[in-house]
């Protein structure tokens, strides 16, 4: 509920959102993906599936706000911080001149963004 509340606070649509397993995107007939970003701090050490179409992948680790305990204010702050981190990174990603970069340069840039 905290993640949904944060998205609603940012005026983002939430009605069609649902949690998905990555298996849903790795099976035959899955939507083609150009980019895959993992965000869970634990995902950096996990083995990811081989994605159809060989999308560019990057790890954009963010501390999991669901693991924060404390007051309602502390928990909401953790979700807000995670949101702001990802929002900033997505903004940087969207500003990349993708049409003028080769695959290796794009990979370098998305990795760099994930460290910010």
N, C-alpha and C positions, 0 to 999 in steps of 0.2 A: 504493500500500500504506500510506502514512503517514496518509492521510485515513481509510481503513477502520480502521486501528489506533486512531486518535483516537476514532472513533465507538464502537468496541468498548470502549475505556477508559471511555467515558461510559455504558456499558451500553445502547447503542442498537442495535436490530436492523439487521443489514446484509445478510442473505441475499438479499433481493430487490432490492437497489440496483444500479443500472447507470447509466453516463453516457448522457445523452440529448441529442440536438440539439434546439434550440428549434423546428425544423421539425416535429417530432413533435407539438407542441402548437399549431401554427398552421394545420394542415391541416384540411379538413372532417372532421367526426366526432370531432375531438379532445375530450378531457375539458374541460368548462367550467371556466375559472379565474376566481376573483374578484379575485385579487391576483397580480402578477408582480414579483419582486424580482430585479434583477441584482446580482451581488456582485463580479464581476471588475473590478479597477480600470480595465482597458481598455474595459469595456462602457459607461462613461459617455460615451465619444466615438463609439461605434458606433451605427449605425442599427438599431433593433430592429424586428421585424416588427409588422404590425398584428395584434393578438391578437383572435381571435373573442370576441364578447361584451363587448368593451371593458372588460377588468379594470383595476383601479387599479394603476398601476405606480410603482415607486420604485427608485432606485439606492442600494444599500447597499454601496458599495465596500469591499473588504477586500484588503490586499496579498496577492498570490498566493503561498502558502507553497511551491508547487512550484518557484518561481524561486529559492528560498533555497539557497545552497551553503554548505558548511562541514561541521562535525562532525555526527554523528548527533544529538547533543543539540541543536545549533542548529536543525537541520531539524525535529526533533520539537517544539521550542519554537515555531517558526513555525506549524506545524499546530495546536498547542494554542492559540496566541494567536488564530488565525483562528476556530477553533471557539468559543472563549470570547466573542469579539466577536459572532459570529452568534447564539450561544445567548442572550446578553444582549439583543440586539435582538429576537429572536423572543419572548422573555419579555415585553418591553415591548409588542410588537405584540399578543400574546395577552391582555394586560391592558386593551387599549383597549375602551371601551364601544361597540362597533360598532353595536349596534342603536339607540343614541341619538345617533349622529353622522350628519350628511349626508355625501354623497360628497366635497365639497370639504374638509370638516373631516377626514375620514379621510385624504385625500390629503396634507393639511398634516401630519398626525400621522406618517404613514409616512415622509414626507420628513424630518421632524425626527428620528425614530428612526435613520434612516440616517446622520445626522451625529454620532451619539453613539458 
